[in-house]
Amino acid sequence: MVRDPGRAVVADQPTTLTDSAPSAGVPAAASRLIALLVILSVLSTAFVTLAPAFVGAFTDVLGFTPELAGLTVSAQLAGSGLGVMIVLLGWRDAPPPVAVMAAVAAMAACDLGSAFVTSAHALIGLRAIAGVPAGIALAAVNAAVARTPGATRLFAVVTGAQMLFGAVGYLAWPLLLRNLGLGGTFAALGACALAILPLAPSYPAVKTVGAQPTAGAVTTGLSGGLLLGSLLTEYVANSAIWTYLDRIGIDANLASDTVAFALAASMGGGLAGSFAAMVLQSAARIRRALIAGLALLALGSALLLWSAHAPVYVGVVVVFTGAMMFVLPLYLSWLSTLPGGQRLAVIAGFLIYAGLALGPLVGSQVVAFAGYRPLIVGAALAFVAATGLAALARPLAATPTPNH
């Protein structure tokens, strides 16, 4: 049994990687659960991770305008936000295993369907639908990790796996387009989703049966609200920049090979950022590191104004991605230490998708009317605001590790 400070929880099967009585089958069950969480996080965020490459392909292969390409990304992210909202309203904390299985199957169907769509408006609609199961899947991952002891490390492993996928994806992207085409690439993602269906039943079932008041609810509630506000602001800014990193480089007259190299190398930066977060366990250290990471994002995004210099562009893209993936597990880990941490982690998932949807939407309008430089300046100011909100939050006293 696992108890969340804000409610009683009844587990139908082991709900963390350490809750079961010792038996010969526990290591295998834990391994299956870890594999499911890691792979599910990768597949549910694959479209976002590779968003700059997809935006470039939509523009170059399908003939979309940059604005329509950005709106296609926003459509999926809006659907993902709806998926997380379904989890919050329908199951409060985490979806049941059958819902996770259905989400994986729906992700596969939408990716396979996208292989045959070339119309901008049809693809925007289909990717909006595809976002719903992706949001349910990522909410399931966040909820499961949040109720696991040592959540910081597992969050870092999950985000690190996304970066490893991105590194391979960007390096293989020209080969994929040349041999499979854009449709074949979508079909390959759908096939991967189908392949993990046998792992879906290993997702732990959890029932919430009531809510209990928690000590310090006002103080921790304020910190939780500040953190969630900071997270939303940060994600609006980082998604606006991330979606157009490819176009920012091209607009600065950099060679396409230089831009592709920078995006591939950035995945290494993301891996480094994710694993750097693994060493942080105390709430006070997490707070300081989060503030430093957000400040680095503000500086990195501002330096994109000098993207015409290839070494600057490559270095900034790598550092920017590293800082972006460094702060994510810190946000989620800090939220998981607060009362109601499991639910806060799911709410964070909704706000992440909301920010990811709003960023490209706002970014597409800024780019259309003013160009890329105002987009860069606006994002840098948003990162400064996110830093300020995080600095106002306080860690939960006497809770050095996630409290579940």
DACOR-V352368 format. One record per run of one state. SS is the DSSP state (@ for helix, = for strand, . for the rest). FROM is the first residue (numbers start at 1). TO is the last residue. If there is no record, write none. Layout:
BEGIN
SS,FROM,TO
SS,FROM,TO
END
This chain:
BEGIN
.,1,3
=,4,4
.,5,6
=,7,11
.,12,25
@,26,44
.,45,45
@,46,49
.,50,50
@,51,60
.,61,65
@,66,91
.,92,96
@,97,114
.,115,119
@,120,146
.,147,150
@,151,179
.,180,180
@,181,195
.,196,196
@,197,202
.,203,205
=,206,211
.,212,216
@,217,243
.,244,244
@,245,251
.,252,255
@,256,277
.,278,282
@,283,306
.,307,309
@,310,337
.,338,340
@,341,369
.,370,371
@,372,392
.,393,404
END
